């Protein structure tokens, strides 16, 4: 049985301090949103023992900016994790303007699990580490 990614969503509202001199959301804020939704997704998806024992470090970050977020915009952040490649877990994030669903930015990040006590990479990661990121498809 194939498993589907657990898609996690959360909302943000553009704050006055998010606006730069160009009058739109600063690019660094998008990166913060990518991180914030990733952290919240892990908290929602992880088993309690994994959540306590595993931290994540960022190995690579790509972001494509498509459209500007403006003052007062409500933002919908959507994330899911792809199949791991060794110790690298690809995380996808879409940032959309909630009012019209317009894609504002898309991100692909590669995260690696580390032991929360030793802060060393988990090589190999526990076989079931990703179980919360995926679930079986819903039955009709």
C-alpha positions in Angstrom: 0.0 0.0 0.0 1.4 3.4 -0.9 1.4 6.1 1.7 0.4 9.7 1.0 2.2 12.7 2.5 0.6 14.2 5.6 0.1 17.8 4.4 0.2 20.3 7.2 -1.2 23.8 7.1 -0.9 26.9 9.3 -1.7 30.6 8.9 0.2 33.7 9.3 -0.8 37.4 9.1 1.6 39.9 7.7 2.7 42.2 10.6 3.9 45.8 10.2 7.5 44.7 11.1 7.5 42.2 8.2 7.4 45.1 5.7 10.6 46.3 4.2 11.4 49.6 2.5 10.0 48.3 -0.8 6.6 48.2 0.9 6.2 44.4 0.8 7.1 41.5 3.0 10.9 41.1 3.3 12.4 37.9 1.9 13.8 36.9 5.3 10.2 36.7 6.6 9.3 34.1 4.0 12.3 32.1 5.2 11.0 32.5 8.8 7.6 31.2 7.8 9.1 28.2 6.0 11.0 27.4 9.3 7.9 28.0 11.5 5.6 25.7 9.5 8.3 23.0 9.4 8.7 23.1 13.2 4.9 23.0 13.7 4.6 20.1 11.2 7.2 18.0 13.1 5.4 18.7 16.4 2.1 17.5 14.8 3.5 14.5 13.0 6.1 13.0 15.4 5.6 10.3 17.9 6.3 11.6 21.4 9.5 9.5 21.7 10.8 10.8 18.3 9.8 14.4 19.2 11.9 14.1 22.4 14.9 12.3 20.9 15.3 14.0 17.5 16.1 17.5 16.4 16.5 18.6 12.8 19.3 20.6 11.1 18.9 22.3 7.8 21.3 21.1 5.1 20.0 23.0 2.1 17.5 25.7 1.4 16.0 26.8 -1.9 13.2 29.3 -2.2 11.5 30.7 -5.3 9.7 34.0 -4.8 6.7 34.4 -7.1 4.6 37.3 -5.8 4.8 39.8 -3.0 2.9 39.6 0.2 1.6 42.9 1.3 0.6 44.6 4.6 -2.3 42.9 6.2 -2.3 39.8 4.0 -3.3 36.5 5.5 -0.9 33.8 4.5 -1.5 30.1 4.3 1.6 27.9 4.7 1.3 24.4 3.4 4.1 21.8 3.9 4.8 18.1 3.4 7.8 15.8 3.5 9.0 13.7 0.5 10.6 10.4 0.6 14.0 10.5 2.5 17.2 10.0 0.6 19.6 8.5 3.2 19.6 10.9 6.1 18.2 13.8 4.0 14.5 14.5 4.2 13.1 16.9 1.5 10.5 19.3 2.8 8.2 21.2 0.5 6.5 24.4 1.5 4.1 26.6 -0.4 3.2 30.1 0.9 -0.1 31.3 -0.5 -2.1 34.5 -0.1 -5.2 33.2 1.7 -7.7 35.6 0.0 -7.1 34.3 -3.5 -4.9 31.3 -3.2 -2.1 33.0 -5.2 1.3 31.2 -4.8 3.7 33.7 -3.2 6.7 31.5 -2.7 7.7 27.9 -3.0 10.5 26.3 -1.0 12.4 23.0 -1.0 14.6 22.4 2.1 16.7 19.3 3.0 16.7 18.5 6.7 18.8 15.9 8.5 17.9 14.3 11.9 20.2 14.7 14.8 20.3 13.1 18.2 18.8 15.6 20.7 21.4 14.6 23.4 24.6 14.3 21.4 23.7 16.6 18.5 25.2 14.1 16.1 23.6 13.1 12.9 21.4 10.0 13.2 23.2 7.6 10.8 21.1 5.8 9.9 17.9 7.4 11.2 15.4 5.2 12.9 13.5 3.1 10.3 10.2 4.5 11.5 11.2 8.1 11.9 9.1 9.3 8.9 5.9 7.4 9.8 4.1 10.6 11.0 4.9 12.3 7.7 2.9 9.8 5.8 -0.4 8.0 6.1 -2.3 5.5 4.1 -4.8 6.9 1.6 -8.3 7.3 2.9 -10.7 4.5 2.0 -13.9 5.4 0.1 
